[in-house]
C-alpha cells in the first residue's frame, strides 16, 4: 500500500501475522494514511477543507511551540488566561 506521498509502507513478517498487522496499523496511523482514507471517503467542500487546513496548521504550530519551550504544561503561559 502506498501512502499519500507515493512511498510504499513495508512490514517484515517474522513471528506472526498478528504482530505484522499491528506494526502495519501503527505505521499507517503514524503516517496519517488512515485519517486520509477517512477524509476522502466523502466529498469535502472547499470551505470545510480550508477550515480543516487552518485548524491542522494551528495544531501543528502549537505542538512545535510546546516542543521548543520544553514541557509547555500549565503555568508556563502557553494557554490563555484561566486555561490549563
mmCIF file of the N, C-alpha and C atoms, coordinates in Angstrom:
data_MODEL
# 
_entry.id   MODEL 
# 
loop_
_atom_site.group_PDB 
_atom_site.id 
_atom_site.type_symbol 
_atom_site.label_atom_id 
_atom_site.label_alt_id 
_atom_site.label_comp_id 
_atom_site.label_asym_id 
_atom_site.label_entity_id 
_atom_site.label_seq_id 
_atom_site.pdbx_PDB_ins_code 
_atom_site.Cartn_x 
_atom_site.Cartn_y 
_atom_site.Cartn_z 
_atom_site.occupancy 
_atom_site.B_iso_or_equiv 
_atom_site.pdbx_formal_charge 
_atom_site.auth_seq_id 
_atom_site.auth_comp_id 
_atom_site.auth_asym_id 
_atom_site.auth_atom_id 
_atom_site.pdbx_PDB_model_num 
ATOM 1   N N  . UNK A 1 1  ? 0.845   -1.184  0.000  1.00 0.00 ? 1  UNK A N  1 
ATOM 2   C CA . UNK A 1 1  ? 0.000   0.000   0.000  1.00 0.00 ? 1  UNK A CA 1 
ATOM 3   C C  . UNK A 1 1  ? 0.883   1.237   0.000  1.00 0.00 ? 1  UNK A C  1 
ATOM 4   N N  . UNK A 1 2  ? 0.501   2.245   -0.750 1.00 0.00 ? 2  UNK A N  1 
ATOM 5   C CA . UNK A 1 2  ? 1.283   3.473   -0.820 1.00 0.00 ? 2  UNK A CA 1 
ATOM 6   C C  . UNK A 1 2  ? 0.624   4.544   0.022  1.00 0.00 ? 2  UNK A C  1 
ATOM 7   N N  . UNK A 1 3  ? 1.461   5.368   0.649  1.00 0.00 ? 3  UNK A N  1 
ATOM 8   C CA . UNK A 1 3  ? 0.915   6.449   1.456  1.00 0.00 ? 3  UNK A CA 1 
ATOM 9   C C  . UNK A 1 3  ? 0.641   7.660   0.570  1.00 0.00 ? 3  UNK A C  1 
ATOM 10  N N  . UNK A 1 4  ? 0.301   8.775   1.180  1.00 0.00 ? 4  UNK A N  1 
ATOM 11  C CA . UNK A 1 4  ? -0.079  9.975   0.436  1.00 0.00 ? 4  UNK A CA 1 
ATOM 12  C C  . UNK A 1 4  ? 1.057   10.491  -0.449 1.00 0.00 ? 4  UNK A C  1 
ATOM 13  N N  . UNK A 1 5  ? 2.300   10.149  -0.099 1.00 0.00 ? 5  UNK A N  1 
ATOM 14  C CA . UNK A 1 5  ? 3.440   10.630  -0.859 1.00 0.00 ? 5  UNK A CA 1 
ATOM 15  C C  . UNK A 1 5  ? 3.893   9.631   -1.912 1.00 0.00 ? 5  UNK A C  1 
ATOM 16  N N  . UNK A 1 6  ? 3.198   8.494   -2.046 1.00 0.00 ? 6  UNK A N  1 
ATOM 17  C CA . UNK A 1 6  ? 3.545   7.513   -3.047 1.00 0.00 ? 6  UNK A CA 1 
ATOM 18  C C  . UNK A 1 6  ? 4.623   6.540   -2.619 1.00 0.00 ? 6  UNK A C  1 
ATOM 19  N N  . UNK A 1 7  ? 5.001   6.585   -1.344 1.00 0.00 ? 7  UNK A N  1 
ATOM 20  C CA . UNK A 1 7  ? 6.037   5.687   -0.839 1.00 0.00 ? 7  UNK A CA 1 
ATOM 21  C C  . UNK A 1 7  ? 5.357   4.467   -0.206 1.00 0.00 ? 7  UNK A C  1 
ATOM 22  N N  . UNK A 1 8  ? 5.746   3.247   -0.588 1.00 0.00 ? 8  UNK A N  1 
ATOM 23  C CA . UNK A 1 8  ? 5.090   2.069   -0.003 1.00 0.00 ? 8  UNK A CA 1 
ATOM 24  C C  . UNK A 1 8  ? 5.447   1.872   1.469  1.00 0.00 ? 8  UNK A C  1 
ATOM 25  N N  . UNK A 1 9  ? 4.495   1.320   2.218  1.00 0.00 ? 9  UNK A N  1 
ATOM 26  C CA . UNK A 1 9  ? 4.703   1.006   3.623  1.00 0.00 ? 9  UNK A CA 1 
ATOM 27  C C  . UNK A 1 9  ? 5.018   -0.485  3.699  1.00 0.00 ? 9  UNK A C  1 
ATOM 28  N N  . UNK A 1 10 ? 6.200   -0.824  4.194  1.00 0.00 ? 10 UNK A N  1 
ATOM 29  C CA . UNK A 1 10 ? 6.611   -2.220  4.244  1.00 0.00 ? 10 UNK A CA 1 
ATOM 30  C C  . UNK A 1 10 ? 6.737   -2.689  5.692  1.00 0.00 ? 10 UNK A C  1 
ATOM 31  N N  . UNK A 1 11 ? 6.335   -3.940  5.911  1.00 0.00 ? 11 UNK A N  1 
ATOM 32  C CA . UNK A 1 11 ? 6.439   -4.559  7.228  1.00 0.00 ? 11 UNK A CA 1 
ATOM 33  C C  . UNK A 1 11 ? 6.979   -5.967  7.036  1.00 0.00 ? 11 UNK A C  1 
ATOM 34  N N  . UNK A 1 12 ? 7.943   -6.348  7.870  1.00 0.00 ? 12 UNK A N  1 
ATOM 35  C CA . UNK A 1 12 ? 8.509   -7.690  7.808  1.00 0.00 ? 12 UNK A CA 1 
ATOM 36  C C  . UNK A 1 12 ? 7.697   -8.633  8.688  1.00 0.00 ? 12 UNK A C  1 
ATOM 37  N N  . UNK A 1 13 ? 7.373   -9.814  8.168  1.00 0.00 ? 13 UNK A N  1 
ATOM 38  C CA . UNK A 1 13 ? 6.652   -10.811 8.949  1.00 0.00 ? 13 UNK A CA 1 
ATOM 39  C C  . UNK A 1 13 ? 7.683   -11.805 9.472  1.00 0.00 ? 13 UNK A C  1 
ATOM 40  N N  . UNK A 1 14 ? 7.912   -11.752 10.803 1.00 0.00 ? 14 UNK A N  1 
ATOM 41  C CA . UNK A 1 14 ? 8.905   -12.650 11.406 1.00 0.00 ? 14 UNK A CA 1 
ATOM 42  C C  . UNK A 1 14 ? 8.211   -13.717 12.246 1.00 0.00 ? 14 UNK A C  1 
ATOM 43  N N  . UNK A 1 15 ? 7.553   -13.310 13.313 1.00 0.00 ? 15 UNK A N  1 
ATOM 44  C CA . UNK A 1 15 ? 6.961   -14.271 14.239 1.00 0.00 ? 15 UNK A CA 1 
ATOM 45  C C  . UNK A 1 15 ? 5.544   -14.664 13.824 1.00 0.00 ? 15 UNK A C  1 
ATOM 46  N N  . UNK A 1 16 ? 4.672   -13.676 13.801 1.00 0.00 ? 16 UNK A N  1 
ATOM 47  C CA . UNK A 1 16 ? 3.282   -13.992 13.495 1.00 0.00 ? 16 UNK A CA 1 
ATOM 48  C C  . UNK A 1 16 ? 2.665   -12.905 12.631 1.00 0.00 ? 16 UNK A C  1 
ATOM 49  N N  . UNK A 1 17 ? 1.607   -13.279 11.973 1.00 0.00 ? 17 UNK A N  1 
ATOM 50  C CA . UNK A 1 17 ? 0.890   -12.341 11.121 1.00 0.00 ? 17 UNK A CA 1 
ATOM 51  C C  . UNK A 1 17 ? 0.208   -11.255 11.950 1.00 0.00 ? 17 UNK A C  1 
ATOM 52  N N  . UNK A 1 18 ? -0.252  -11.617 13.146 1.00 0.00 ? 18 UNK A N  1 
ATOM 53  C CA . UNK A 1 18 ? -0.926  -10.644 14.014 1.00 0.00 ? 18 UNK A CA 1 
ATOM 54  C C  . UNK A 1 18 ? 0.012   -9.499  14.396 1.00 0.00 ? 18 UNK A C  1 
ATOM 55  N N  . UNK A 1 19 ? 1.268   -9.857  14.734 1.00 0.00 ? 19 UNK A N  1 
ATOM 56  C CA . UNK A 1 19 ? 2.244   -8.826  15.084 1.00 0.00 ? 19 UNK A CA 1 
ATOM 57  C C  . UNK A 1 19 ? 2.532   -7.928  13.886 1.00 0.00 ? 19 UNK A C  1 
ATOM 58  N N  . UNK A 1 20 ? 2.648   -8.541  12.706 1.00 0.00 ? 20 UNK A N  1 
ATOM 59  C CA . UNK A 1 20 ? 2.918   -7.769  11.491 1.00 0.00 ? 20 UNK A CA 1 
ATOM 60  C C  . UNK A 1 20 ? 1.765   -6.814  11.195 1.00 0.00 ? 20 UNK A C  1 
ATOM 61  N N  . UNK A 1 21 ? 0.522   -7.281  11.391 1.00 0.00 ? 21 UNK A N  1 
ATOM 62  C CA . UNK A 1 21 ? -0.646  -6.428  11.167 1.00 0.00 ? 21 UNK A CA 1 
ATOM 63  C C  . UNK A 1 21 ? -0.665  -5.259  12.154 1.00 0.00 ? 21 UNK A C  1 
ATOM 64  N N  . UNK A 1 22 ? -0.299  -5.530  13.406 1.00 0.00 ? 22 UNK A N  1 
ATOM 65  C CA . UNK A 1 22 ? -0.265  -4.486  14.421 1.00 0.00 ? 22 UNK A CA 1 
ATOM 66  C C  . UNK A 1 22 ? 0.772   -3.428  14.052 1.00 0.00 ? 22 UNK A C  1 
ATOM 67  N N  . UNK A 1 23 ? 1.956   -3.877  13.611 1.00 0.00 ? 23 UNK A N  1 
ATOM 68  C CA . UNK A 1 23 ? 3.017   -2.948  13.219 1.00 0.00 ? 23 UNK A CA 1 
ATOM 69  C C  . UNK A 1 23 ? 2.588   -2.127  12.003 1.00 0.00 ? 23 UNK A C  1 
ATOM 70  N N  . UNK A 1 24 ? 1.925   -2.790  11.039 1.00 0.00 ? 24 UNK A N  1 
ATOM 71  C CA . UNK A 1 24 ? 1.446   -2.087  9.843  1.00 0.00 ? 24 UNK A CA 1 
ATOM 72  C C  . UNK A 1 24 ? 0.442   -1.006  10.216 1.00 0.00 ? 24 UNK A C  1 
ATOM 73  N N  . UNK A 1 25 ? -0.499  -1.346  11.092 1.00 0.00 ? 25 UNK A N  1 
ATOM 74  C CA . UNK A 1 25 ? -1.503  -0.361  11.529 1.00 0.00 ? 25 UNK A CA 1 
ATOM 75  C C  . UNK A 1 25 ? -0.843  0.821   12.233 1.00 0.00 ? 25 UNK A C  1 
ATOM 76  N N  . UNK A 1 26 ? 0.167   0.555   13.060 1.00 0.00 ? 26 UNK A N  1 
ATOM 77  C CA . UNK A 1 26 ? 0.875   1.627   13.755 1.00 0.00 ? 26 UNK A CA 1 
ATOM 78  C C  . UNK A 1 26 ? 1.579   2.542   12.753 1.00 0.00 ? 26 UNK A C  1 
ATOM 79  N N  . UNK A 1 27 ? 2.250   1.952   11.767 1.00 0.00 ? 27 UNK A N  1 
ATOM 80  C CA . UNK A 1 27 ? 2.956   2.752   10.763 1.00 0.00 ? 27 UNK A CA 1 
ATOM 81  C C  . UNK A 1 27 ? 1.984   3.590   9.950  1.00 0.00 ? 27 UNK A C  1 
ATOM 82  N N  . UNK A 1 28 ? 0.858   2.973   9.557  1.00 0.00 ? 28 UNK A N  1 
ATOM 83  C CA . UNK A 1 28 ? -0.132  3.698   8.766  1.00 0.00 ? 28 UNK A CA 1 
ATOM 84  C C  . UNK A 1 28 ? -0.735  4.840   9.568  1.00 0.00 ? 28 UNK A C  1 
ATOM 85  N N  . UNK A 1 29 ? -0.961  4.601   10.853 1.00 0.00 ? 29 UNK A N  1 
ATOM 86  C CA . UNK A 1 29 ? -1.517  5.643   11.708 1.00 0.00 ? 29 UNK A CA 1 
ATOM 87  C C  . UNK A 1 29 ? -0.526  6.786   11.867 1.00 0.00 ? 29 UNK A C  1 
ATOM 88  N N  . UNK A 1 30 ? 0.741   6.445   12.056 1.00 0.00 ? 30 UNK A N  1 
ATOM 89  C CA . UNK A 1 30 ? 1.780   7.460   12.243 1.00 0.00 ? 30 UNK A CA 1 
ATOM 90  C C  . UNK A 1 30 ? 1.937   8.330   10.999 1.00 0.00 ? 30 UNK A C  1 
ATOM 91  N N  . UNK A 1 31 ? 1.819   7.732   9.823  1.00 0.00 ? 31 UNK A N  1 
ATOM 92  C CA . UNK A 1 31 ? 1.971   8.480   8.579  1.00 0.00 ? 31 UNK A CA 1 
ATOM 93  C C  . UNK A 1 31 ? 0.687   9.179   8.149  1.00 0.00 ? 31 UNK A C  1 
ATOM 94  N N  . UNK A 1 32 ? -0.417  8.918   8.841  1.00 0.00 ? 32 UNK A N  1 
ATOM 95  C CA . UNK A 1 32 ? -1.670  9.608   8.554  1.00 0.00 ? 32 UNK A CA 1 
ATOM 96  C C  . UNK A 1 32 ? -2.466  9.012   7.405  1.00 0.00 ? 32 UNK A C  1 
ATOM 97  N N  . UNK A 1 33 ? -2.174  7.785   7.032  1.00 0.00 ? 33 UNK A N  1 
ATOM 98  C CA . UNK A 1 33 ? -2.865  7.157   5.903  1.00 0.00 ? 33 UNK A CA 1 
ATOM 99  C C  . UNK A 1 33 ? -4.319  6.876   6.241  1.00 0.00 ? 33 UNK A C  1 
ATOM 100 N N  . UNK A 1 34 ? -4.564  6.381   7.455  1.00 0.00 ? 34 UNK A N  1 
ATOM 101 C CA . UNK A 1 34 ? -5.933  6.050   7.843  1.00 0.00 ? 34 UNK A CA 1 
ATOM 102 C C  . UNK A 1 34 ? -6.817  7.299   7.895  1.00 0.00 ? 34 UNK A C  1 
ATOM 103 N N  . UNK A 1 35 ? -6.273  8.394   8.442  1.00 0.00 ? 35 UNK A N  1 
ATOM 104 C CA . UNK A 1 35 ? -7.033  9.644   8.504  1.00 0.00 ? 35 UNK A CA 1 
ATOM 105 C C  . UNK A 1 35 ? -7.335  10.154  7.090  1.00 0.00 ? 35 UNK A C  1 
ATOM 106 N N  . UNK A 1 36 ? -6.370  10.007  6.196  1.00 0.00 ? 36 UNK A N  1 
ATOM 107 C CA . UNK A 1 36 ? -6.552  10.451  4.811  1.00 0.00 ? 36 UNK A CA 1 
ATOM 108 C C  . UNK A 1 36 ? -7.655  9.644   4.127  1.00 0.00 ? 36 UNK A C  1 
ATOM 109 N N  . UNK A 1 37 ? -7.675  8.337   4.359  1.00 0.00 ? 37 UNK A N  1 
ATOM 110 C CA . UNK A 1 37 ? -8.727  7.497   3.785  1.00 0.00 ? 37 UNK A CA 1 
ATOM 111 C C  . UNK A 1 37 ? -10.102 7.903   4.298  1.00 0.00 ? 37 UNK A C  1 
ATOM 112 N N  . UNK A 1 38 ? -10.196 8.166   5.609  1.00 0.00 ? 38 UNK A N  1 
ATOM 113 C CA . UNK A 1 38 ? -11.468 8.581   6.183  1.00 0.00 ? 38 UNK A CA 1 
ATOM 114 C C  . UNK A 1 38 ? -11.920 9.911   5.596  1.00 0.00 ? 38 UNK A C  1 
ATOM 115 N N  . UNK A 1 39 ? -10.960 10.839  5.408  1.00 0.00 ? 39 UNK A N  1 
ATOM 116 C CA . UNK A 1 39 ? -11.288 12.152  4.853  1.00 0.00 ? 39 UNK A CA 1 
ATOM 117 C C  . UNK A 1 39 ? -11.767 12.053  3.413  1.00 0.00 ? 39 UNK A C  1 
ATOM 118 N N  . UNK A 1 40 ? -11.160 11.163  2.647  1.00 0.00 ? 40 UNK A N  1 
ATOM 119 C CA . UNK A 1 40 ? -11.505 11.057  1.221  1.00 0.00 ? 40 UNK A CA 1 
ATOM 120 C C  . UNK A 1 40 ? -12.713 10.182  0.947  1.00 0.00 ? 40 UNK A C  1 
ATOM 121 N N  . UNK A 1 41 ? -13.293 9.623   1.994  1.00 0.00 ? 41 UNK A N  1 
ATOM 122 C CA . UNK A 1 41 ? -14.456 8.760   1.807  1.00 0.00 ? 41 UNK A CA 1 
ATOM 123 C C  . UNK A 1 41 ? -15.626 9.549   1.199  1.00 0.00 ? 41 UNK A C  1 
ATOM 124 N N  . UNK A 1 42 ? -15.783 10.805  1.632  1.00 0.00 ? 42 UNK A N  1 
ATOM 125 C CA . UNK A 1 42 ? -16.848 11.660  1.118  1.00 0.00 ? 42 UNK A CA 1 
ATOM 126 C C  . UNK A 1 42 ? -16.255 12.965  0.619  1.00 0.00 ? 42 UNK A C  1 
ATOM 127 N N  . UNK A 1 43 ? -17.018 13.661  -0.244 1.00 0.00 ? 43 UNK A N  1 
ATOM 128 C CA . UNK A 1 43 ? -16.564 14.936  -0.786 1.00 0.00 ? 43 UNK A CA 1 
ATOM 129 C C  . UNK A 1 43 ? -16.497 15.971  0.326  1.00 0.00 ? 43 UNK A C  1 
ATOM 130 N N  . UNK A 1 44 ? -15.446 16.766  0.296  1.00 0.00 ? 44 UNK A N  1 
ATOM 131 C CA . UNK A 1 44 ? -15.269 17.824  1.276  1.00 0.00 ? 44 UNK A CA 1 
ATOM 132 C C  . UNK A 1 44 ? -15.349 19.168  0.554  1.00 0.00 ? 44 UNK A C  1 
ATOM 133 N N  . UNK A 1 45 ? -16.298 19.991  0.983  1.00 0.00 ? 45 UNK A N  1 
ATOM 134 C CA . UNK A 1 45 ? -16.463 21.291  0.340  1.00 0.00 ? 45 UNK A CA 1 
ATOM 135 C C  . UNK A 1 45 ? -15.207 22.135  0.547  1.00 0.00 ? 45 UNK A C  1 
ATOM 136 N N  . UNK A 1 46 ? -14.890 23.009  -0.418 1.00 0.00 ? 46 UNK A N  1 
ATOM 137 C CA . UNK A 1 46 ? -13.680 23.834  -0.293 1.00 0.00 ? 46 UNK A CA 1 
ATOM 138 C C  . UNK A 1 46 ? -13.636 24.658  0.986  1.00 0.00 ? 46 UNK A C  1 
ATOM 139 N N  . UNK A 1 47 ? -14.777 25.182  1.438  1.00 0.00 ? 47 UNK A N  1 
ATOM 140 C CA . UNK A 1 47 ? -14.781 25.988  2.668  1.00 0.00 ? 47 UNK A CA 1 
ATOM 141 C C  . UNK A 1 47 ? -14.445 25.125  3.878  1.00 0.00 ? 47 UNK A C  1 
ATOM 142 N N  . UNK A 1 48 ? -14.979 23.918  3.919  1.00 0.00 ? 48 UNK A N  1 
ATOM 143 C CA . UNK A 1 48 ? -14.708 22.997  5.030  1.00 0.00 ? 48 UNK A CA 1 
ATOM 144 C C  . UNK A 1 48 ? -13.244 22.559  4.980  1.00 0.00 ? 48 UNK A C  1 
ATOM 145 N N  . UNK A 1 49 ? -12.748 22.340  3.777  1.00 0.00 ? 49 UNK A N  1 
ATOM 146 C CA . UNK A 1 49 ? -11.355 21.934  3.597  1.00 0.00 ? 49 UNK A CA 1 
ATOM 147 C C  . UNK A 1 49 ? -10.405 23.023  4.103  1.00 0.00 ? 49 UNK A C  1 
ATOM 148 N N  . UNK A 1 50 ? -10.745 24.278  3.789  1.00 0.00 ? 50 UNK A N  1 
ATOM 149 C CA . UNK A 1 50 ? -9.921  25.410  4.214  1.00 0.00 ? 50 UNK A CA 1 
ATOM 150 C C  . UNK A 1 50 ? -9.906  25.525  5.738  1.00 0.00 ? 50 UNK A C  1 
ATOM 151 N N  . UNK A 1 51 ? -11.080 25.369  6.362  1.00 0.00 ? 51 UNK A N  1 
ATOM 152 C CA . UNK A 1 51 ? -11.167 25.423  7.819  1.00 0.00 ? 51 UNK A CA 1 
ATOM 153 C C  . UNK A 1 51 ? -10.350 24.310  8.455  1.00 0.00 ? 51 UNK A C  1 
ATOM 154 N N  . UNK A 1 52 ? -10.426 23.110  7.892  1.00 0.00 ? 52 UNK A N  1 
ATOM 155 C CA . UNK A 1 52 ? -9.683  21.975  8.427  1.00 0.00 ? 52 UNK A CA 1 
ATOM 156 C C  . UNK A 1 52 ? -8.187  22.209  8.316  1.00 0.00 ? 52 UNK A C  1 
ATOM 157 N N  . UNK A 1 53 ? -7.749  22.741  7.173  1.00 0.00 ? 53 UNK A N  1 
ATOM 158 C CA . UNK A 1 53 ? -6.324  23.014  6.974  1.00 0.00 ? 53 UNK A CA 1 
ATOM 159 C C  . UNK A 1 53 ? -5.806  24.035  7.985  1.00 0.00 ? 53 UNK A C  1 
ATOM 160 N N  . UNK A 1 54 ? -6.572  25.112  8.229  1.00 0.00 ? 54 UNK A N  1 
ATOM 161 C CA . UNK A 1 54 ? -6.129  26.119  9.196  1.00 0.00 ? 54 UNK A CA 1 
ATOM 162 C C  . UNK A 1 54 ? -6.099  25.532  10.606 1.00 0.00 ? 54 UNK A C  1 
ATOM 163 N N  . UNK A 1 55 ? -7.101  24.683  10.932 1.00 0.00 ? 55 UNK A N  1 
ATOM 164 C CA . UNK A 1 55 ? -7.138  24.044  12.248 1.00 0.00 ? 55 UNK A CA 1 
ATOM 165 C C  . UNK A 1 55 ? -5.926  23.127  12.434 1.00 0.00 ? 55 UNK A C  1 
ATOM 166 N N  . UNK A 1 56 ? -5.590  22.367  11.392 1.00 0.00 ? 56 UNK A N  1 
ATOM 167 C CA . UNK A 1 56 ? -4.426  21.480  11.458 1.00 0.00 ? 56 UNK A CA 1 
ATOM 168 C C  . UNK A 1 56 ? -3.126  22.275  11.583 1.00 0.00 ? 56 UNK A C  1 
ATOM 169 N N  . UNK A 1 57 ? -3.048  23.413  10.883 1.00 0.00 ? 57 UNK A N  1 
ATOM 170 C CA . UNK A 1 57 ? -1.841  24.248  10.941 1.00 0.00 ? 57 UNK A CA 1 
ATOM 171 C C  . UNK A 1 57 ? -1.658  24.815  12.347 1.00 0.00 ? 57 UNK A C  1 
ATOM 172 N N  . UNK A 1 58 ? -2.771  25.272  12.964 1.00 0.00 ? 58 UNK A N  1 
ATOM 173 C CA . UNK A 1 58 ? -2.699  25.784  14.331 1.00 0.00 ? 58 UNK A CA 1 
ATOM 174 C C  . UNK A 1 58 ? -2.254  24.699  15.301 1.00 0.00 ? 58 UNK A C  1 
ATOM 175 N N  . UNK A 1 59 ? -2.791  23.498  15.118 1.00 0.00 ? 59 UNK A N  1 
ATOM 176 C CA . UNK A 1 59 ? -2.420  22.377  15.986 1.00 0.00 ? 59 UNK A CA 1 
ATOM 177 C C  . UNK A 1 59 ? -0.938  22.047  15.829 1.00 0.00 ? 59 UNK A C  1 
ATOM 178 N N  . UNK A 1 60 ? -0.459  22.034  14.594 1.00 0.00 ? 60 UNK A N  1 
ATOM 179 C CA . UNK A 1 60 ? 0.947   21.758  14.318 1.00 0.00 ? 60 UNK A CA 1 
ATOM 180 C C  . UNK A 1 60 ? 1.842   22.824  14.940 1.00 0.00 ? 60 UNK A C  1 
ATOM 181 N N  . UNK A 1 61 ? 1.434   24.088  14.812 1.00 0.00 ? 61 UNK A N  1 
ATOM 182 C CA . UNK A 1 61 ? 2.193   25.202  15.386 1.00 0.00 ? 61 UNK A CA 1 
ATOM 183 C C  . UNK A 1 61 ? 2.272   25.083  16.903 1.00 0.00 ? 61 UNK A C  1 
ATOM 184 N N  . UNK A 1 62 ? 1.111   24.777  17.537 1.00 0.00 ? 62 UNK A N  1 
ATOM 185 C CA . UNK A 1 62 ? 1.080   24.615  18.982 1.00 0.00 ? 62 UNK A CA 1 
ATOM 186 C C  . UNK A 1 62 ? 2.013   23.497  19.430 1.00 0.00 ? 62 UNK A C  1 
ATOM 187 N N  . UNK A 1 63 ? 1.998   22.400  18.688 1.00 0.00 ? 63 UNK A N  1 
ATOM 188 C CA . UNK A 1 63 ? 2.850   21.262  19.026 1.00 0.00 ? 63 UNK A CA 1 
ATOM 189 C C  . UNK A 1 63 ? 4.325   21.641  18.913 1.00 0.00 ? 63 UNK A C  1 
ATOM 190 N N  . UNK A 1 64 ? 4.680   22.389  17.860 1.00 0.00 ? 64 UNK A N  1 
ATOM 191 C CA . UNK A 1 64 ? 6.071   22.830  17.677 1.00 0.00 ? 64 UNK A CA 1 
ATOM 192 C C  . UNK A 1 64 ? 6.487   23.797  18.782 1.00 0.00 ? 64 UNK A C  1 
ATOM 193 N N  . UNK A 1 65 ? 5.605   24.729  19.148 1.00 0.00 ? 65 UNK A N  1 
ATOM 194 C CA . UNK A 1 65 ? 5.903   25.684  20.210 1.00 0.00 ? 65 UNK A CA 1 
ATOM 195 C C  . UNK A 1 65 ? 6.095   24.960  21.539 1.00 0.00 ? 65 UNK A C  1 
ATOM 196 N N  . UNK A 1 66 ? 5.257   23.965  21.802 1.00 0.00 ? 66 UNK A N  1 
ATOM 197 C CA . UNK A 1 66 ? 5.365   23.196  23.030 1.00 0.00 ? 66 UNK A CA 1 
ATOM 198 C C  . UNK A 1 66 ? 6.695   22.453  23.066 1.00 0.00 ? 66 UNK A C  1 
ATOM 199 N N  . UNK A 1 67 ? 7.111   21.904  21.940 1.00 0.00 ? 67 UNK A N  1 
ATOM 200 C CA . UNK A 1 67 ? 8.369   21.181  21.866 1.00 0.00 ? 67 UNK A CA 1 
ATOM 201 C C  . UNK A 1 67 ? 9.557   22.109  22.077 1.00 0.00 ? 67 UNK A C  1 
ATOM 202 N N  . UNK A 1 68 ? 9.482   23.323  21.533 1.00 0.00 ? 68 UNK A N  1 
ATOM 203 C CA . UNK A 1 68 ? 10.582  24.287  21.664 1.00 0.00 ? 68 UNK A CA 1 
ATOM 204 C C  . UNK A 1 68 ? 10.717  24.804  23.086 1.00 0.00 ? 68 UNK A C  1 
ATOM 205 N N  . UNK A 1 69 ? 9.579   25.073  23.737 1.00 0.00 ? 69 UNK A N  1 
ATOM 206 C CA . UNK A 1 69 ? 9.617   25.679  25.066 1.00 0.00 ? 69 UNK A CA 1 
ATOM 207 C C  . UNK A 1 69 ? 9.824   24.658  26.174 1.00 0.00 ? 69 UNK A C  1 
ATOM 208 N N  . UNK A 1 70 ? 10.022  23.432  25.841 1.00 0.00 ? 70 UNK A N  1 
ATOM 209 C CA . UNK A 1 70 ? 10.212  22.408  26.871 1.00 0.00 ? 70 UNK A CA 1 
ATOM 210 C C  . UNK A 1 70 ? 8.935   21.649  27.074 1.00 0.00 ? 70 UNK A C  1 
ATOM 211 N N  . UNK A 1 71 ? 8.437   21.679  28.291 1.00 0.00 ? 71 UNK A N  1 
ATOM 212 C CA . UNK A 1 71 ? 7.244   20.911  28.616 1.00 0.00 ? 71 UNK A CA 1 
ATOM 213 C C  . UNK A 1 71 ? 5.990   21.565  28.051 1.00 0.00 ? 71 UNK A C  1 
ATOM 214 N N  . UNK A 1 72 ? 5.848   22.855  28.216 1.00 0.00 ? 72 UNK A N  1 
ATOM 215 C CA . UNK A 1 72 ? 4.665   23.539  27.722 1.00 0.00 ? 72 UNK A CA 1 
ATOM 216 C C  . UNK A 1 72 ? 3.425   23.258  28.542 1.00 0.00 ? 72 UNK A C  1 
ATOM 217 N N  . UNK A 1 73 ? 3.602   22.816  29.752 1.00 0.00 ? 73 UNK A N  1 
ATOM 218 C CA . UNK A 1 73 ? 2.484   22.460  30.620 1.00 0.00 ? 73 UNK A CA 1 
ATOM 219 C C  . UNK A 1 73 ? 1.837   23.670  31.259 1.00 0.00 ? 73 UNK A C  1 
ATOM 220 N N  . UNK A 1 74 ? 0.928   23.447  32.207 1.00 0.00 ? 74 UNK A N  1 
ATOM 221 C CA . UNK A 1 74 ? 0.256   24.560  32.892 1.00 0.00 ? 74 UNK A CA 1 
ATOM 222 C C  . UNK A 1 74 ? 1.248   25.420  33.672 1.00 0.00 ? 74 UNK A C  1 
ATOM 223 N N  . UNK A 1 75 ? 0.988   26.705  33.690 1.00 0.00 ? 75 UNK A N  1 
ATOM 224 C CA . UNK A 1 75 ? 1.857   27.612  34.434 1.00 0.00 ? 75 UNK A CA 1 
ATOM 225 C C  . UNK A 1 75 ? 2.996   28.175  33.599 1.00 0.00 ? 75 UNK A C  1 
ATOM 226 N N  . UNK A 1 76 ? 3.097   27.796  32.351 1.00 0.00 ? 76 UNK A N  1 
ATOM 227 C CA . UNK A 1 76 ? 4.180   28.319  31.519 1.00 0.00 ? 76 UNK A CA 1 
ATOM 228 C C  . UNK A 1 76 ? 3.703   29.389  30.547 1.00 0.00 ? 76 UNK A C  1 
ATOM 229 N N  . UNK A 1 77 ? 2.423   29.713  30.605 1.00 0.00 ? 77 UNK A N  1 
ATOM 230 C CA . UNK A 1 77 ? 1.938   30.796  29.772 1.00 0.00 ? 77 UNK A CA 1 
ATOM 231 C C  . UNK A 1 77 ? 1.632   30.419  28.339 1.00 0.00 ? 77 UNK A C  1 
ATOM 232 N N  . UNK A 1 78 ? 1.496   29.132  28.022 1.00 0.00 ? 78 UNK A N  1 
ATOM 233 C CA . UNK A 1 78 ? 1.208   28.762  26.637 1.00 0.00 ? 78 UNK A CA 1 
ATOM 234 C C  . UNK A 1 78 ? -0.278  28.923  26.317 1.00 0.00 ? 78 UNK A C  1 
ATOM 235 N N  . UNK A 1 79 ? -1.140  28.769  27.303 1.00 0.00 ? 79 UNK A N  1 
ATOM 236 C CA . UNK A 1 79 ? -2.569  28.915  27.091 1.00 0.00 ? 79 UNK A CA 1 
ATOM 237 C C  . UNK A 1 79 ? -3.025  30.330  27.386 1.00 0.00 ? 79 UNK A C  1 
ATOM 238 N N  . UNK A 1 80 ? -4.303  30.579  27.200 1.00 0.00 ? 80 UNK A N  1 
ATOM 239 C CA . UNK A 1 80 ? -4.855  31.889  27.507 1.00 0.00 ? 80 UNK A CA 1 
ATOM 240 C C  . UNK A 1 80 ? -5.098  32.034  28.986 1.00 0.00 ? 80 UNK A C  1 
ATOM 241 N N  . UNK A 1 81 ? -5.726  33.151  29.417 1.00 0.00 ? 81 UNK A N  1 
ATOM 242 C CA . UNK A 1 81 ? -5.988  33.353  30.832 1.00 0.00 ? 81 UNK A CA 1 
ATOM 243 C C  . UNK A 1 81 ? -6.997  32.319  31.346 1.00 0.00 ? 81 UNK A C  1 
ATOM 244 N N  . UNK A 1 82 ? -6.650  31.699  32.465 1.00 0.00 ? 82 UNK A N  1 
ATOM 245 C CA . UNK A 1 82 ? -7.553  30.732  33.074 1.00 0.00 ? 82 UNK A CA 1 
ATOM 246 C C  . UNK A 1 82 ? -7.531  29.381  32.420 1.00 0.00 ? 82 UNK A C  1 
ATOM 247 N N  . UNK A 1 83 ? -6.653  29.141  31.475 1.00 0.00 ? 83 UNK A N  1 
ATOM 248 C CA . UNK A 1 83 ? -6.604  27.841  30.789 1.00 0.00 ? 83 UNK A CA 1 
ATOM 249 C C  . UNK A 1 83 ? -5.553  26.958  31.417 1.00 0.00 ? 83 UNK A C  1 
ATOM 250 N N  . UNK A 1 84 ? -5.793  25.672  31.355 1.00 0.00 ? 84 UNK A N  1 
ATOM 251 C CA . UNK A 1 84 ? -4.813  24.711  31.871 1.00 0.00 ? 84 UNK A CA 1 
ATOM 252 C C  . UNK A 1 84 ? -4.245  23.901  30.751 1.00 0.00 ? 84 UNK A C  1 
# 
